[in-house]
Amino acid sequence: MKTLDELKEEEKIILKSLLDNRESQKLLLTEEFSKKHGINIGDNVEWMDGRKLKRGVVSKIEYSGHKPNYFWAALFNADGKVGAREMRIWNFQFDSIKKI
């Protein structure tokens, strides 16, 4: 029978392995997500928000666990510079996303 210290050490190894596995899954899923929609972080994009055309720079990807769900974009100001305001691009808007 193993001691408590041996079991704790074994647990650390297992948790590290699990964390590495999930991080690898996250990377692969993010790559697939970006390829599927044709954009990635740093891309200038435009999309339809209702009847309004929005423009911005993809600033981050929102995850649920290790699965990517949404893009976020930092919106352009009226002067064409990137502003502080960010907006989530909802999955029903993904069909309208275009790289600019």
C-alpha positions in Angstrom: 0.0 0.0 0.0 1.2 3.5 -0.9 1.8 6.2 1.7 -0.2 9.4 1.7 2.8 11.4 0.4 3.3 8.9 -2.5 -0.4 9.3 -3.4 -0.2 13.1 -3.3 2.9 13.0 -5.5 1.1 10.7 -8.0 -1.9 13.0 -8.0 0.3 16.0 -8.9 1.7 14.1 -11.8 -1.8 13.0 -13.0 -3.2 16.6 -12.7 -0.2 18.0 -14.6 -0.7 15.5 -17.4 -4.4 16.3 -17.5 -3.7 20.0 -17.6 -1.2 19.5 -20.5 -3.8 17.3 -22.3 -6.5 20.0 -22.0 -4.2 22.7 -23.1 -3.3 20.7 -26.2 -7.0 20.1 -26.9 -7.6 23.9 -26.5 -4.9 24.7 -29.1 -6.2 22.2 -31.6 -9.9 23.3 -31.1 -8.8 27.0 -31.4 -7.0 26.2 -34.7 -10.0 24.4 -36.1 -12.4 27.2 -34.9 -10.2 29.9 -36.5 -9.9 27.9 -39.8 -13.6 27.2 -39.9 -14.5 30.9 -39.7 -11.5 32.2 -41.6 -10.3 34.7 -38.9 -8.0 34.8 -35.9 -6.8 37.1 -33.2 -5.4 40.3 -34.7 -7.4 40.2 -37.9 -9.4 43.3 -39.0 -13.0 42.2 -39.6 -16.4 43.4 -40.3 -19.7 41.7 -39.6 -23.4 42.5 -39.5 -25.0 43.3 -36.1 -28.6 43.3 -37.0 -28.8 45.9 -39.8 -25.6 47.7 -38.8 -22.2 46.9 -40.2 -19.6 46.7 -37.4 -15.8 46.9 -37.9 -13.0 46.0 -35.5 -10.0 43.9 -34.7 -10.4 40.4 -33.3 -9.1 40.8 -29.8 -9.7 37.5 -28.1 -11.6 34.2 -28.3 -14.0 33.3 -25.5 -14.0 29.7 -24.3 -16.3 27.4 -22.4 -13.8 25.1 -20.7 -11.3 24.4 -23.4 -13.8 24.8 -26.3 -13.8 28.1 -28.2 -17.3 29.6 -28.5 -17.1 33.3 -29.6 -14.8 35.9 -31.0 -14.5 39.3 -29.4 -13.5 42.4 -31.4 -12.2 45.8 -30.3 -14.3 48.2 -32.3 -12.9 51.0 -34.5 -13.7 54.6 -33.5 -15.2 57.1 -36.0 -11.6 58.2 -36.7 -10.6 54.7 -37.7 -8.5 53.9 -34.7 -9.1 50.9 -32.4 -11.1 52.0 -29.4 -11.4 50.6 -25.9 -15.0 49.2 -26.6 -15.2 45.5 -27.3 -18.1 43.5 -28.7 -18.8 39.8 -28.8 -19.5 38.4 -32.2 -22.3 35.9 -31.6 -22.4 32.6 -33.4 -25.4 33.6 -35.4 -23.3 36.4 -36.8 -20.4 34.2 -37.9 -21.7 33.8 -41.4 -21.4 37.6 -42.0 -17.8 37.9 -40.7 -15.3 39.1 -43.4 -11.7 39.9 -43.1 -10.9 43.4 -44.2 
